[in-house]
Every structure is written in C-alpha cells, then in structure tokens.
C-alpha cells in the first residue's frame, strides 16, 4: 500500500469477522502483512478501502513481494477464479 502524507488517525469500531478463505491465499496475505509489518486485519482493511475506490493498493515493490509469496505458498489462483471456487472437505480430519 502506498504511504501518503501523515494524517490524523480516525477512531473506528472494529468487529470480528468469521469469513472463510482459500488456504494458500490466507498464507500469502499473512506473509504480506508480516512483510509490511502490519496486522492481517489492517492489510485487509487497506486492500478493501482501495478496491472500493477503484485504486490499486500495492506499489510495484509490494507486488514483487506478493509474487514471491505466491511462489513460496503455491498460490495458483487469479482474479479470474473469483466467485468460482468450490470448497472440498479436508480428508485429514
């Protein structure tokens, strides 16, 4: 996410979200949050706020890190896969 001029923090009320996401996608997001030294929730808020305004959330450098993380965690999904994913039961349980 791009850094802009220092702004006054805005006070918000946060709520817990019980959402399920694809496993390797979550690994990439957690890795990216760690790389950026922010929480996963902060990363998701930032990506969502940018998306709602039609803005790209990441710099070229951050996108390069995303590509490295996708390789490390074997993420082979793309935006074209959105809303087409079907969950399979985990056989290990």
Secondary structure by P-SEA (a helix, b strand, c coil): ccccccccbbbbbbbbbbccccaaaaaaaaaaaaaacccaaaaaaaaaaaaaaccccccaaaaaaaaaaaaaacccccccccccbbbbccccc
